[in-house]
């Protein structure tokens, strides 16, 4: 993914926007577990999901930019973890998409330790936004990611994308089904559309709740 050279003018922001965007800085990529990462103590919030779940479009809609996260027509092209400073208040972390069948097993094997290495070695990480496509049942890769996040003990927001692809009733029914599969109350699942903007403010408020929450105390040995 190529970072944008400049910010793109965005639509007017509502007065009570829970995440008004004033400044965005591209901080750089992390290409290997244990490799470079930003030297900052700002809280981090990571975004995770399988390839083609609409993660880049969601991030762009969340921060009201057209091309902060580059949207590719070829799933699975993002091979690094990308860090963006938001308002000098927190770091948005864009994890590589996982589970794209046409990517070689060797390449997929490289991504797993990269993602897990970051998640287990990020003391400033306050939580993860885990994305699911409203039209798809959770895959084995999705369930493995949920298991990993639970094992690490990371707060996790579940966000269902592309709800504009279904009728309102069908989308609500599918959200209920996904929530049941994951053992959640449907009210805990955020429904999102990058096309209509539905769910943007709800997601922004949830992200800011993670950012401002007190970090969990380290387990005593």
PyMOL CGO cylinders between C-alpha atoms (Angstrom):
from pymol import cmd
from pymol.cgo import CYLINDER

trace = [
    CYLINDER, 0.00, 0.00, 0.00, 1.32, 3.40, -0.98, 0.3, 1, 1, 1, 1, 1, 1,
    CYLINDER, 1.32, 3.40, -0.98, 0.67, 6.13, 1.61, 0.3, 1, 1, 1, 1, 1, 1,
    CYLINDER, 0.67, 6.13, 1.61, -1.17, 9.19, 0.33, 0.3, 1, 1, 1, 1, 1, 1,
    CYLINDER, -1.17, 9.19, 0.33, 0.91, 12.23, -0.57, 0.3, 1, 1, 1, 1, 1, 1,
    CYLINDER, 0.91, 12.23, -0.57, -1.71, 14.60, 0.70, 0.3, 1, 1, 1, 1, 1, 1,
    CYLINDER, -1.71, 14.60, 0.70, -4.98, 14.70, 2.52, 0.3, 1, 1, 1, 1, 1, 1,
    CYLINDER, -4.98, 14.70, 2.52, -8.12, 14.80, 0.41, 0.3, 1, 1, 1, 1, 1, 1,
    CYLINDER, -8.12, 14.80, 0.41, -10.77, 17.40, 1.23, 0.3, 1, 1, 1, 1, 1, 1,
    CYLINDER, -10.77, 17.40, 1.23, -13.65, 15.74, 3.02, 0.3, 1, 1, 1, 1, 1, 1,
    CYLINDER, -13.65, 15.74, 3.02, -17.33, 16.40, 3.41, 0.3, 1, 1, 1, 1, 1, 1,
    CYLINDER, -17.33, 16.40, 3.41, -18.50, 18.79, 6.15, 0.3, 1, 1, 1, 1, 1, 1,
    CYLINDER, -18.50, 18.79, 6.15, -18.29, 17.21, 9.59, 0.3, 1, 1, 1, 1, 1, 1,
    CYLINDER, -18.29, 17.21, 9.59, -21.24, 17.19, 11.96, 0.3, 1, 1, 1, 1, 1, 1,
    CYLINDER, -21.24, 17.19, 11.96, -20.87, 19.36, 15.08, 0.3, 1, 1, 1, 1, 1, 1,
    CYLINDER, -20.87, 19.36, 15.08, -20.96, 16.34, 17.39, 0.3, 1, 1, 1, 1, 1, 1,
    CYLINDER, -20.96, 16.34, 17.39, -18.63, 14.13, 15.41, 0.3, 1, 1, 1, 1, 1, 1,
    CYLINDER, -18.63, 14.13, 15.41, -17.08, 11.73, 17.97, 0.3, 1, 1, 1, 1, 1, 1,
    CYLINDER, -17.08, 11.73, 17.97, -13.89, 11.66, 15.91, 0.3, 1, 1, 1, 1, 1, 1,
    CYLINDER, -13.89, 11.66, 15.91, -13.29, 14.99, 14.16, 0.3, 1, 1, 1, 1, 1, 1,
    CYLINDER, -13.29, 14.99, 14.16, -10.21, 14.59, 11.98, 0.3, 1, 1, 1, 1, 1, 1,
    CYLINDER, -10.21, 14.59, 11.98, -7.76, 17.48, 12.28, 0.3, 1, 1, 1, 1, 1, 1,
    CYLINDER, -7.76, 17.48, 12.28, -4.47, 15.84, 11.40, 0.3, 1, 1, 1, 1, 1, 1,
    CYLINDER, -4.47, 15.84, 11.40, -3.24, 12.55, 9.95, 0.3, 1, 1, 1, 1, 1, 1,
    CYLINDER, -3.24, 12.55, 9.95, 0.39, 11.48, 9.67, 0.3, 1, 1, 1, 1, 1, 1,
    CYLINDER, 0.39, 11.48, 9.67, 1.60, 8.37, 7.90, 0.3, 1, 1, 1, 1, 1, 1,
    CYLINDER, 1.60, 8.37, 7.90, 4.19, 6.95, 10.30, 0.3, 1, 1, 1, 1, 1, 1,
    CYLINDER, 4.19, 6.95, 10.30, 5.50, 4.02, 8.26, 0.3, 1, 1, 1, 1, 1, 1,
    CYLINDER, 5.50, 4.02, 8.26, 5.25, 0.26, 7.67, 0.3, 1, 1, 1, 1, 1, 1,
    CYLINDER, 5.25, 0.26, 7.67, 6.20, -2.74, 9.78, 0.3, 1, 1, 1, 1, 1, 1,
    CYLINDER, 6.20, -2.74, 9.78, 7.35, -5.54, 7.49, 0.3, 1, 1, 1, 1, 1, 1,
    CYLINDER, 7.35, -5.54, 7.49, 8.45, -8.28, 9.91, 0.3, 1, 1, 1, 1, 1, 1,
    CYLINDER, 8.45, -8.28, 9.91, 7.66, -9.44, 13.42, 0.3, 1, 1, 1, 1, 1, 1,
    CYLINDER, 7.66, -9.44, 13.42, 10.07, -7.65, 15.72, 0.3, 1, 1, 1, 1, 1, 1,
    CYLINDER, 10.07, -7.65, 15.72, 10.84, -5.12, 12.99, 0.3, 1, 1, 1, 1, 1, 1,
    CYLINDER, 10.84, -5.12, 12.99, 10.41, -1.36, 12.89, 0.3, 1, 1, 1, 1, 1, 1,
    CYLINDER, 10.41, -1.36, 12.89, 7.44, 0.17, 14.64, 0.3, 1, 1, 1, 1, 1, 1,
    CYLINDER, 7.44, 0.17, 14.64, 6.70, 3.80, 15.56, 0.3, 1, 1, 1, 1, 1, 1,
    CYLINDER, 6.70, 3.80, 15.56, 8.58, 5.17, 18.55, 0.3, 1, 1, 1, 1, 1, 1,
    CYLINDER, 8.58, 5.17, 18.55, 5.56, 6.60, 20.27, 0.3, 1, 1, 1, 1, 1, 1,
    CYLINDER, 5.56, 6.60, 20.27, 3.66, 5.99, 23.47, 0.3, 1, 1, 1, 1, 1, 1,
    CYLINDER, 3.66, 5.99, 23.47, 0.32, 6.96, 21.95, 0.3, 1, 1, 1, 1, 1, 1,
    CYLINDER, 0.32, 6.96, 21.95, -2.46, 4.38, 22.30, 0.3, 1, 1, 1, 1, 1, 1,
    CYLINDER, -2.46, 4.38, 22.30, -2.97, 2.17, 19.27, 0.3, 1, 1, 1, 1, 1, 1,
    CYLINDER, -2.97, 2.17, 19.27, -6.14, 0.69, 17.75, 0.3, 1, 1, 1, 1, 1, 1,
    CYLINDER, -6.14, 0.69, 17.75, -5.69, -2.02, 15.11, 0.3, 1, 1, 1, 1, 1, 1,
    CYLINDER, -5.69, -2.02, 15.11, -8.05, -2.98, 12.29, 0.3, 1, 1, 1, 1, 1, 1,
    CYLINDER, -8.05, -2.98, 12.29, -8.17, -6.61, 11.22, 0.3, 1, 1, 1, 1, 1, 1,
    CYLINDER, -8.17, -6.61, 11.22, -10.11, -8.74, 8.75, 0.3, 1, 1, 1, 1, 1, 1,
    CYLINDER, -10.11, -8.74, 8.75, -9.78, -11.12, 5.88, 0.3, 1, 1, 1, 1, 1, 1,
    CYLINDER, -9.78, -11.12, 5.88, -8.87, -9.90, 2.42, 0.3, 1, 1, 1, 1, 1, 1,
    CYLINDER, -8.87, -9.90, 2.42, -11.71, -8.19, 0.55, 0.3, 1, 1, 1, 1, 1, 1,
    CYLINDER, -11.71, -8.19, 0.55, -13.72, -7.54, 3.73, 0.3, 1, 1, 1, 1, 1, 1,
    CYLINDER, -13.72, -7.54, 3.73, -13.70, -3.81, 2.95, 0.3, 1, 1, 1, 1, 1, 1,
    CYLINDER, -13.70, -3.81, 2.95, -11.12, -2.78, 5.55, 0.3, 1, 1, 1, 1, 1, 1,
    CYLINDER, -11.12, -2.78, 5.55, -9.48, -0.06, 3.46, 0.3, 1, 1, 1, 1, 1, 1,
    CYLINDER, -9.48, -0.06, 3.46, -12.84, 1.47, 2.53, 0.3, 1, 1, 1, 1, 1, 1,
    CYLINDER, -12.84, 1.47, 2.53, -13.91, 1.39, 6.17, 0.3, 1, 1, 1, 1, 1, 1,
    CYLINDER, -13.91, 1.39, 6.17, -10.73, 3.11, 7.35, 0.3, 1, 1, 1, 1, 1, 1,
    CYLINDER, -10.73, 3.11, 7.35, -11.09, 5.80, 4.68, 0.3, 1, 1, 1, 1, 1, 1,
    CYLINDER, -11.09, 5.80, 4.68, -14.71, 6.43, 5.70, 0.3, 1, 1, 1, 1, 1, 1,
    CYLINDER, -14.71, 6.43, 5.70, -13.82, 6.47, 9.39, 0.3, 1, 1, 1, 1, 1, 1,
    CYLINDER, -13.82, 6.47, 9.39, -11.16, 9.16, 8.98, 0.3, 1, 1, 1, 1, 1, 1,
    CYLINDER, -11.16, 9.16, 8.98, -13.05, 10.98, 6.21, 0.3, 1, 1, 1, 1, 1, 1,
    CYLINDER, -13.05, 10.98, 6.21, -10.34, 10.61, 3.58, 0.3, 1, 1, 1, 1, 1, 1,
    CYLINDER, -10.34, 10.61, 3.58, -10.67, 9.17, 0.10, 0.3, 1, 1, 1, 1, 1, 1,
    CYLINDER, -10.67, 9.17, 0.10, -7.34, 7.39, -0.09, 0.3, 1, 1, 1, 1, 1, 1,
    CYLINDER, -7.34, 7.39, -0.09, -5.66, 7.11, 3.30, 0.3, 1, 1, 1, 1, 1, 1,
    CYLINDER, -5.66, 7.11, 3.30, -5.77, 3.33, 3.07, 0.3, 1, 1, 1, 1, 1, 1,
    CYLINDER, -5.77, 3.33, 3.07, -5.29, 2.38, -0.57, 0.3, 1, 1, 1, 1, 1, 1,
    CYLINDER, -5.29, 2.38, -0.57, -8.18, 0.33, -1.95, 0.3, 1, 1, 1, 1, 1, 1,
    CYLINDER, -8.18, 0.33, -1.95, -6.94, -2.41, -4.27, 0.3, 1, 1, 1, 1, 1, 1,
    CYLINDER, -6.94, -2.41, -4.27, -8.95, -4.40, -6.81, 0.3, 1, 1, 1, 1, 1, 1,
    CYLINDER, -8.95, -4.40, -6.81, -6.65, -7.33, -6.04, 0.3, 1, 1, 1, 1, 1, 1,
    CYLINDER, -6.65, -7.33, -6.04, -7.25, -8.75, -2.54, 0.3, 1, 1, 1, 1, 1, 1,
    CYLINDER, -7.25, -8.75, -2.54, -4.26, -9.75, -0.48, 0.3, 1, 1, 1, 1, 1, 1,
    CYLINDER, -4.26, -9.75, -0.48, -1.81, -7.20, -1.85, 0.3, 1, 1, 1, 1, 1, 1,
    CYLINDER, -1.81, -7.20, -1.85, -1.12, -5.44, 1.45, 0.3, 1, 1, 1, 1, 1, 1,
    CYLINDER, -1.12, -5.44, 1.45, 1.86, -7.25, 2.96, 0.3, 1, 1, 1, 1, 1, 1,
    CYLINDER, 1.86, -7.25, 2.96, 2.86, -4.92, 5.77, 0.3, 1, 1, 1, 1, 1, 1,
    CYLINDER, 2.86, -4.92, 5.77, 1.37, -3.34, 8.86, 0.3, 1, 1, 1, 1, 1, 1,
    CYLINDER, 1.37, -3.34, 8.86, 0.79, 0.38, 8.33, 0.3, 1, 1, 1, 1, 1, 1,
    CYLINDER, 0.79, 0.38, 8.33, 0.68, 3.00, 11.08, 0.3, 1, 1, 1, 1, 1, 1,
    CYLINDER, 0.68, 3.00, 11.08, -1.17, 6.33, 10.93, 0.3, 1, 1, 1, 1, 1, 1,
    CYLINDER, -1.17, 6.33, 10.93, -1.07, 9.03, 13.59, 0.3, 1, 1, 1, 1, 1, 1,
    CYLINDER, -1.07, 9.03, 13.59, -4.53, 10.51, 14.15, 0.3, 1, 1, 1, 1, 1, 1,
    CYLINDER, -4.53, 10.51, 14.15, -4.82, 14.02, 15.64, 0.3, 1, 1, 1, 1, 1, 1,
    CYLINDER, -4.82, 14.02, 15.64, -1.61, 13.40, 17.64, 0.3, 1, 1, 1, 1, 1, 1,
    CYLINDER, -1.61, 13.40, 17.64, -3.97, 11.45, 19.92, 0.3, 1, 1, 1, 1, 1, 1,
    CYLINDER, -3.97, 11.45, 19.92, -3.69, 7.81, 18.85, 0.3, 1, 1, 1, 1, 1, 1,
    CYLINDER, -3.69, 7.81, 18.85, -2.25, 5.52, 16.21, 0.3, 1, 1, 1, 1, 1, 1,
    CYLINDER, -2.25, 5.52, 16.21, -4.49, 3.70, 13.74, 0.3, 1, 1, 1, 1, 1, 1,
    CYLINDER, -4.49, 3.70, 13.74, -2.91, 0.38, 12.76, 0.3, 1, 1, 1, 1, 1, 1,
    CYLINDER, -2.91, 0.38, 12.76, -3.89, -1.25, 9.45, 0.3, 1, 1, 1, 1, 1, 1,
    CYLINDER, -3.89, -1.25, 9.45, -3.13, -4.99, 9.58, 0.3, 1, 1, 1, 1, 1, 1,
    CYLINDER, -3.13, -4.99, 9.58, -2.71, -7.05, 6.38, 0.3, 1, 1, 1, 1, 1, 1,
    CYLINDER, -2.71, -7.05, 6.38, -5.81, -8.88, 5.21, 0.3, 1, 1, 1, 1, 1, 1,
    CYLINDER, -5.81, -8.88, 5.21, -5.67, -12.62, 5.71, 0.3, 1, 1, 1, 1, 1, 1,
    CYLINDER, -5.67, -12.62, 5.71, -7.22, -15.71, 4.14, 0.3, 1, 1, 1, 1, 1, 1,
    CYLINDER, -7.22, -15.71, 4.14, -7.09, -14.87, 0.42, 0.3, 1, 1, 1, 1, 1, 1,
    CYLINDER, -7.09, -14.87, 0.42, -6.97, -18.27, -1.28, 0.3, 1, 1, 1, 1, 1, 1,
    CYLINDER, -6.97, -18.27, -1.28, -4.99, -17.14, -4.35, 0.3, 1, 1, 1, 1, 1, 1,
    CYLINDER, -4.99, -17.14, -4.35, -2.04, -15.95, -2.26, 0.3, 1, 1, 1, 1, 1, 1,
    CYLINDER, -2.04, -15.95, -2.26, 0.62, -18.61, -1.91, 0.3, 1, 1, 1, 1, 1, 1,
    CYLINDER, 0.62, -18.61, -1.91, 0.78, -20.60, 1.29, 0.3, 1, 1, 1, 1, 1, 1,
    CYLINDER, 0.78, -20.60, 1.29, 4.34, -19.33, 1.72, 0.3, 1, 1, 1, 1, 1, 1,
    CYLINDER, 4.34, -19.33, 1.72, 3.14, -15.71, 1.63, 0.3, 1, 1, 1, 1, 1, 1,
    CYLINDER, 3.14, -15.71, 1.63, 0.28, -16.45, 4.01, 0.3, 1, 1, 1, 1, 1, 1,
    CYLINDER, 0.28, -16.45, 4.01, 2.75, -18.17, 6.35, 0.3, 1, 1, 1, 1, 1, 1,
    CYLINDER, 2.75, -18.17, 6.35, 4.79, -14.93, 6.41, 0.3, 1, 1, 1, 1, 1, 1,
    CYLINDER, 4.79, -14.93, 6.41, 1.79, -12.83, 7.39, 0.3, 1, 1, 1, 1, 1, 1,
    CYLINDER, 1.79, -12.83, 7.39, 0.71, -14.93, 10.37, 0.3, 1, 1, 1, 1, 1, 1,
    CYLINDER, 0.71, -14.93, 10.37, 3.86, -14.35, 12.46, 0.3, 1, 1, 1, 1, 1, 1,
    CYLINDER, 3.86, -14.35, 12.46, 3.85, -10.69, 11.40, 0.3, 1, 1, 1, 1, 1, 1,
    CYLINDER, 3.85, -10.69, 11.40, 0.30, -10.13, 12.63, 0.3, 1, 1, 1, 1, 1, 1,
    CYLINDER, 0.30, -10.13, 12.63, 0.64, -12.26, 15.76, 0.3, 1, 1, 1, 1, 1, 1,
    CYLINDER, 0.64, -12.26, 15.76, 4.06, -10.80, 16.55, 0.3, 1, 1, 1, 1, 1, 1,
    CYLINDER, 4.06, -10.80, 16.55, 2.64, -7.30, 16.43, 0.3, 1, 1, 1, 1, 1, 1,
    CYLINDER, 2.64, -7.30, 16.43, -0.45, -8.15, 18.49, 0.3, 1, 1, 1, 1, 1, 1,
    CYLINDER, -0.45, -8.15, 18.49, 1.55, -9.88, 21.22, 0.3, 1, 1, 1, 1, 1, 1,
    CYLINDER, 1.55, -9.88, 21.22, 4.29, -7.27, 21.30, 0.3, 1, 1, 1, 1, 1, 1,
    CYLINDER, 4.29, -7.27, 21.30, 2.37, -3.99, 21.27, 0.3, 1, 1, 1, 1, 1, 1,
    CYLINDER, 2.37, -3.99, 21.27, 2.11, -2.57, 24.81, 0.3, 1, 1, 1, 1, 1, 1,
    CYLINDER, 2.11, -2.57, 24.81, 0.29, 0.53, 23.53, 0.3, 1, 1, 1, 1, 1, 1,
    CYLINDER, 0.29, 0.53, 23.53, -2.40, -1.51, 21.74, 0.3, 1, 1, 1, 1, 1, 1,
    CYLINDER, -2.40, -1.51, 21.74, -5.76, -0.74, 23.37, 0.3, 1, 1, 1, 1, 1, 1,
    CYLINDER, -5.76, -0.74, 23.37, -7.93, -2.96, 21.20, 0.3, 1, 1, 1, 1, 1, 1,
    CYLINDER, -7.93, -2.96, 21.20, -8.73, -4.43, 17.80, 0.3, 1, 1, 1, 1, 1, 1,
    CYLINDER, -8.73, -4.43, 17.80, -11.60, -3.73, 15.42, 0.3, 1, 1, 1, 1, 1, 1,
    CYLINDER, -11.60, -3.73, 15.42, -12.34, -7.11, 13.84, 0.3, 1, 1, 1, 1, 1, 1,
    CYLINDER, -12.34, -7.11, 13.84, -14.23, -6.92, 10.55, 0.3, 1, 1, 1, 1, 1, 1,
    CYLINDER, -14.23, -6.92, 10.55, -16.67, -9.40, 9.03, 0.3, 1, 1, 1, 1, 1, 1,
    CYLINDER, -16.67, -9.40, 9.03, -18.49, -9.22, 5.67, 0.3, 1, 1, 1, 1, 1, 1,
    CYLINDER, -18.49, -9.22, 5.67, -22.25, -9.19, 6.29, 0.3, 1, 1, 1, 1, 1, 1,
    CYLINDER, -22.25, -9.19, 6.29, -22.75, -11.55, 3.33, 0.3, 1, 1, 1, 1, 1, 1,
    CYLINDER, -22.75, -11.55, 3.33, -20.33, -14.21, 4.54, 0.3, 1, 1, 1, 1, 1, 1,
    CYLINDER, -20.33, -14.21, 4.54, -20.24, -16.61, 7.46, 0.3, 1, 1, 1, 1, 1, 1,
    CYLINDER, -20.24, -16.61, 7.46, -17.08, -16.38, 9.60, 0.3, 1, 1, 1, 1, 1, 1,
    CYLINDER, -17.08, -16.38, 9.60, -14.29, -18.43, 8.05, 0.3, 1, 1, 1, 1, 1, 1,
    CYLINDER, -14.29, -18.43, 8.05, -11.85, -20.64, 9.91, 0.3, 1, 1, 1, 1, 1, 1,
    CYLINDER, -11.85, -20.64, 9.91, -9.34, -17.79, 9.57, 0.3, 1, 1, 1, 1, 1, 1,
    CYLINDER, -9.34, -17.79, 9.57, -11.80, -15.39, 11.19, 0.3, 1, 1, 1, 1, 1, 1,
    CYLINDER, -11.80, -15.39, 11.19, -12.45, -17.76, 14.07, 0.3, 1, 1, 1, 1, 1, 1,
    CYLINDER, -12.45, -17.76, 14.07, -8.72, -18.31, 14.55, 0.3, 1, 1, 1, 1, 1, 1,
    CYLINDER, -8.72, -18.31, 14.55, -8.25, -14.54, 14.76, 0.3, 1, 1, 1, 1, 1, 1,
    CYLINDER, -8.25, -14.54, 14.76, -10.97, -14.26, 17.40, 0.3, 1, 1, 1, 1, 1, 1,
    CYLINDER, -10.97, -14.26, 17.40, -9.29, -17.08, 19.33, 0.3, 1, 1, 1, 1, 1, 1,
    CYLINDER, -9.29, -17.08, 19.33, -5.93, -15.29, 19.10, 0.3, 1, 1, 1, 1, 1, 1,
    CYLINDER, -5.93, -15.29, 19.10, -7.39, -12.00, 20.33, 0.3, 1, 1, 1, 1, 1, 1,
    CYLINDER, -7.39, -12.00, 20.33, -9.08, -13.79, 23.23, 0.3, 1, 1, 1, 1, 1, 1,
    CYLINDER, -9.08, -13.79, 23.23, -5.85, -15.60, 24.09, 0.3, 1, 1, 1, 1, 1, 1,
    CYLINDER, -5.85, -15.60, 24.09, -3.95, -12.31, 24.21, 0.3, 1, 1, 1, 1, 1, 1,
    CYLINDER, -3.95, -12.31, 24.21, -6.79, -10.68, 26.13, 0.3, 1, 1, 1, 1, 1, 1,
    CYLINDER, -6.79, -10.68, 26.13, -7.29, -7.77, 23.74, 0.3, 1, 1, 1, 1, 1, 1,
    CYLINDER, -7.29, -7.77, 23.74, -10.57, -5.82, 23.79, 0.3, 1, 1, 1, 1, 1, 1,
    CYLINDER, -10.57, -5.82, 23.79, -12.28, -6.52, 20.47, 0.3, 1, 1, 1, 1, 1, 1,
    CYLINDER, -12.28, -6.52, 20.47, -14.90, -4.53, 18.58, 0.3, 1, 1, 1, 1, 1, 1,
    CYLINDER, -14.90, -4.53, 18.58, -16.84, -6.54, 16.00, 0.3, 1, 1, 1, 1, 1, 1,
    CYLINDER, -16.84, -6.54, 16.00, -17.84, -4.54, 12.93, 0.3, 1, 1, 1, 1, 1, 1,
    CYLINDER, -17.84, -4.54, 12.93, -19.90, -5.99, 10.08, 0.3, 1, 1, 1, 1, 1, 1,
    CYLINDER, -19.90, -5.99, 10.08, -19.12, -4.36, 6.74, 0.3, 1, 1, 1, 1, 1, 1,
    CYLINDER, -19.12, -4.36, 6.74, -20.94, -3.88, 3.42, 0.3, 1, 1, 1, 1, 1, 1,
    CYLINDER, -20.94, -3.88, 3.42, -24.43, -3.76, 4.94, 0.3, 1, 1, 1, 1, 1, 1,
    CYLINDER, -24.43, -3.76, 4.94, -25.50, -1.71, 1.92, 0.3, 1, 1, 1, 1, 1, 1,
    CYLINDER, -25.50, -1.71, 1.92, -25.17, -4.87, -0.18, 0.3, 1, 1, 1, 1, 1, 1,
    CYLINDER, -25.17, -4.87, -0.18, -28.30, -6.31, 1.46, 0.3, 1, 1, 1, 1, 1, 1,
    CYLINDER, -28.30, -6.31, 1.46, -31.74, -4.96, 2.22, 0.3, 1, 1, 1, 1, 1, 1,
    CYLINDER, -31.74, -4.96, 2.22, -32.13, -3.44, 5.67, 0.3, 1, 1, 1, 1, 1, 1,
    CYLINDER, -32.13, -3.44, 5.67, -34.10, -6.44, 6.91, 0.3, 1, 1, 1, 1, 1, 1,
    CYLINDER, -34.10, -6.44, 6.91, -31.73, -9.00, 5.43, 0.3, 1, 1, 1, 1, 1, 1,
    CYLINDER, -31.73, -9.00, 5.43, -28.71, -7.18, 6.86, 0.3, 1, 1, 1, 1, 1, 1,
    CYLINDER, -28.71, -7.18, 6.86, -30.26, -7.08, 10.34, 0.3, 1, 1, 1, 1, 1, 1,
    CYLINDER, -30.26, -7.08, 10.34, -31.07, -10.79, 10.15, 0.3, 1, 1, 1, 1, 1, 1,
    CYLINDER, -31.07, -10.79, 10.15, -27.52, -11.62, 9.07, 0.3, 1, 1, 1, 1, 1, 1,
    CYLINDER, -27.52, -11.62, 9.07, -26.03, -9.49, 11.86, 0.3, 1, 1, 1, 1, 1, 1,
    CYLINDER, -26.03, -9.49, 11.86, -28.13, -11.46, 14.34, 0.3, 1, 1, 1, 1, 1, 1,
    CYLINDER, -28.13, -11.46, 14.34, -26.87, -14.71, 12.82, 0.3, 1, 1, 1, 1, 1, 1,
    CYLINDER, -26.87, -14.71, 12.82, -23.23, -13.61, 12.98, 0.3, 1, 1, 1, 1, 1, 1,
    CYLINDER, -23.23, -13.61, 12.98, -23.64, -12.42, 16.57, 0.3, 1, 1, 1, 1, 1, 1,
    CYLINDER, -23.64, -12.42, 16.57, -25.17, -15.76, 17.56, 0.3, 1, 1, 1, 1, 1, 1,
    CYLINDER, -25.17, -15.76, 17.56, -22.29, -17.61, 15.90, 0.3, 1, 1, 1, 1, 1, 1,
    CYLINDER, -22.29, -17.61, 15.90, -19.80, -15.54, 17.90, 0.3, 1, 1, 1, 1, 1, 1,
    CYLINDER, -19.80, -15.54, 17.90, -21.71, -15.69, 21.18, 0.3, 1, 1, 1, 1, 1, 1,
    CYLINDER, -21.71, -15.69, 21.18, -22.49, -11.97, 21.15, 0.3, 1, 1, 1, 1, 1, 1,
    CYLINDER, -22.49, -11.97, 21.15, -25.57, -9.84, 21.60, 0.3, 1, 1, 1, 1, 1, 1,
    CYLINDER, -25.57, -9.84, 21.60, -26.46, -8.21, 18.24, 0.3, 1, 1, 1, 1, 1, 1,
    CYLINDER, -26.46, -8.21, 18.24, -26.30, -4.85, 20.03, 0.3, 1, 1, 1, 1, 1, 1,
    CYLINDER, -26.30, -4.85, 20.03, -22.55, -5.45, 20.49, 0.3, 1, 1, 1, 1, 1, 1,
    CYLINDER, -22.55, -5.45, 20.49, -22.01, -5.65, 16.72, 0.3, 1, 1, 1, 1, 1, 1,
    CYLINDER, -22.01, -5.65, 16.72, -21.53, -2.46, 14.69, 0.3, 1, 1, 1, 1, 1, 1,
    CYLINDER, -21.53, -2.46, 14.69, -23.16, -2.46, 11.25, 0.3, 1, 1, 1, 1, 1, 1,
    CYLINDER, -23.16, -2.46, 11.25, -21.15, -0.41, 8.76, 0.3, 1, 1, 1, 1, 1, 1,
    CYLINDER, -21.15, -0.41, 8.76, -21.37, 0.82, 5.17, 0.3, 1, 1, 1, 1, 1, 1,
    CYLINDER, -21.37, 0.82, 5.17, -18.52, 2.74, 3.58, 0.3, 1, 1, 1, 1, 1, 1,
    CYLINDER, -18.52, 2.74, 3.58, -20.92, 3.65, 0.74, 0.3, 1, 1, 1, 1, 1, 1,
    CYLINDER, -20.92, 3.65, 0.74, -23.68, 5.27, 2.80, 0.3, 1, 1, 1, 1, 1, 1,
    CYLINDER, -23.68, 5.27, 2.80, -21.66, 6.13, 5.89, 0.3, 1, 1, 1, 1, 1, 1,
    CYLINDER, -21.66, 6.13, 5.89, -24.00, 4.11, 8.10, 0.3, 1, 1, 1, 1, 1, 1,
    CYLINDER, -24.00, 4.11, 8.10, -22.32, 3.14, 11.35, 0.3, 1, 1, 1, 1, 1, 1,
    CYLINDER, -22.32, 3.14, 11.35, -19.43, 5.58, 10.94, 0.3, 1, 1, 1, 1, 1, 1,
    CYLINDER, -19.43, 5.58, 10.94, -20.15, 7.65, 14.03, 0.3, 1, 1, 1, 1, 1, 1,
    CYLINDER, -20.15, 7.65, 14.03, -20.98, 4.56, 16.09, 0.3, 1, 1, 1, 1, 1, 1,
    CYLINDER, -20.98, 4.56, 16.09, -17.64, 3.03, 15.13, 0.3, 1, 1, 1, 1, 1, 1,
    CYLINDER, -17.64, 3.03, 15.13, -15.81, 6.31, 15.76, 0.3, 1, 1, 1, 1, 1, 1,
    CYLINDER, -15.81, 6.31, 15.76, -17.32, 6.55, 19.24, 0.3, 1, 1, 1, 1, 1, 1,
    CYLINDER, -17.32, 6.55, 19.24, -16.35, 2.94, 20.01, 0.3, 1, 1, 1, 1, 1, 1,
    CYLINDER, -16.35, 2.94, 20.01, -12.79, 3.52, 18.79, 0.3, 1, 1, 1, 1, 1, 1,
    CYLINDER, -12.79, 3.52, 18.79, -12.45, 6.63, 20.95, 0.3, 1, 1, 1, 1, 1, 1,
    CYLINDER, -12.45, 6.63, 20.95, -13.71, 4.65, 23.94, 0.3, 1, 1, 1, 1, 1, 1,
    CYLINDER, -13.71, 4.65, 23.94, -10.81, 2.26, 23.40, 0.3, 1, 1, 1, 1, 1, 1,
    CYLINDER, -10.81, 2.26, 23.40, -8.36, 5.13, 23.00, 0.3, 1, 1, 1, 1, 1, 1,
    CYLINDER, -8.36, 5.13, 23.00, -9.40, 6.87, 26.21, 0.3, 1, 1, 1, 1, 1, 1,
    CYLINDER, -9.40, 6.87, 26.21, -9.80, 3.73, 28.33, 0.3, 1, 1, 1, 1, 1, 1,
    CYLINDER, -9.80, 3.73, 28.33, -7.18, 2.99, 30.95, 0.3, 1, 1, 1, 1, 1, 1,
    CYLINDER, -7.18, 2.99, 30.95, -4.77, 0.30, 29.72, 0.3, 1, 1, 1, 1, 1, 1,
    CYLINDER, -4.77, 0.30, 29.72, -5.15, -3.09, 31.33, 0.3, 1, 1, 1, 1, 1, 1,
    CYLINDER, -5.15, -3.09, 31.33, -2.66, -3.77, 34.09, 0.3, 1, 1, 1, 1, 1, 1,
    CYLINDER, -2.66, -3.77, 34.09, 0.05, -6.27, 33.23, 0.3, 1, 1, 1, 1, 1, 1,
    CYLINDER, 0.05, -6.27, 33.23, -0.37, -9.71, 34.76, 0.3, 1, 1, 1, 1, 1, 1,
    CYLINDER, -0.37, -9.71, 34.76, 1.83, -10.29, 37.77, 0.3, 1, 1, 1, 1, 1, 1,
    CYLINDER, 1.83, -10.29, 37.77, 4.13, -13.26, 37.60, 0.3, 1, 1, 1, 1, 1, 1,
]
cmd.load_cgo(trace, "trace")
